[in-house]
Amino acid sequence: MTKGMLGRKVGMTQIFNEAGEAIPVTVLEVGPCVVLQVRTPDRDGYEAVQLGFADKPRRLARRSERGHVAKLNSKRSRSRTAAGVELLPKAGCEPKRFVREIRGSAGDAQIGQELNVAVFEGVAAVDVASVSKGRGFSGVMRRHNFSGQRASHGVKKVHRHGGSTGNNTFPARTWKGKRMAGQLGRENVTIRNISVVRIDSENNLLMIRGGVPGPNGGYVVVRETNKVG
Amino acid sequence: MTNGAKQRKGQDLIRLVEQSSLKPEPPQFEIGDTVDVHTKILEGDKERIQIFSGVVIARSGAGAKEMFVVRRIVAGEGVERKFPVHSPRIDKVVVTRSAVVRRAKLYYLRDRVGKAVRLKERRK
């Protein structure tokens, strides 16, 4: 299957390599992940493996979430079985907090199979996708690196404004895509081609060079990099 | 509440990761000590030891990220170098003199010149 896993950002530190250089590393707790579903071209029109990471307490999980990972004795399942419909196989695990699909060939992945960080053994670089830290509604100086205006020389109460947003008679409107103030952060960000520094299979830790988006404790999707060259 | 517990667990994992980068016996010295820092320098393919001696004026960070700052006066100009405590390139740190100091950061030495730079020696 395509090498991909779900995990959590633990934090950053530095470690020394053989040459004595300090390497900045982000520590990710990757796995164990359970295969919840396998998407096939016949049934779903595409190939992927659906993984789940981090148990969700049953008191927090909806019934639909429990039914997604394990067989439930529900009225619908009974009636479907009675009608002779074969129900989809289930992983038979606890409900998961973080569920994502890894696109690509499913290979020999089995539903209910548990994966750990060892899948990245021999992988030189990975792509990491996560939700960046939210900075709320931010002005143009912070959001788009505008220069703002002068502190004095007649500037009045517009020191951090973006200035004009367009022309006059033509086009008599503001162009689409004009950079303005708005939500900054809390968006999906993928950092590609991060080199793998070390793998600790015992503790399910993956150490990669440099930073990844999002807060410590935030969920991340780690895939073998698709960047060529 | 549960978040706090998770955070602690994260710190434990960080400590675990740093373990491999820590020296079994980190160099022992204190703020205000005059030290000789023996650093390994690679010249071509030959390794050589270079000594930087001066006063330890600050220490910061923890675990593998711990650093210390050594200040000395070279040709009338103050020179500071910051070293990682656990760097494998630091061979050893030899304390040549200890001083009586009352704070953790001796940044006030930067504003002093000449005789005022001296610190009162601490006899053991």
Interface residues (C-beta under 8 A of the other chain):
Chain A: V10 G11 T13 Q14 I15 F16 G20 A22 V25 V27 E29 D200 N203 L205 M207 N216 G217
Chain B: N3 K6 Q7 G10 Q11 L13 I14 L16 V17 E18 S20 S21 K40 G63 A64 K65 P84 H86 S87 P88 R89
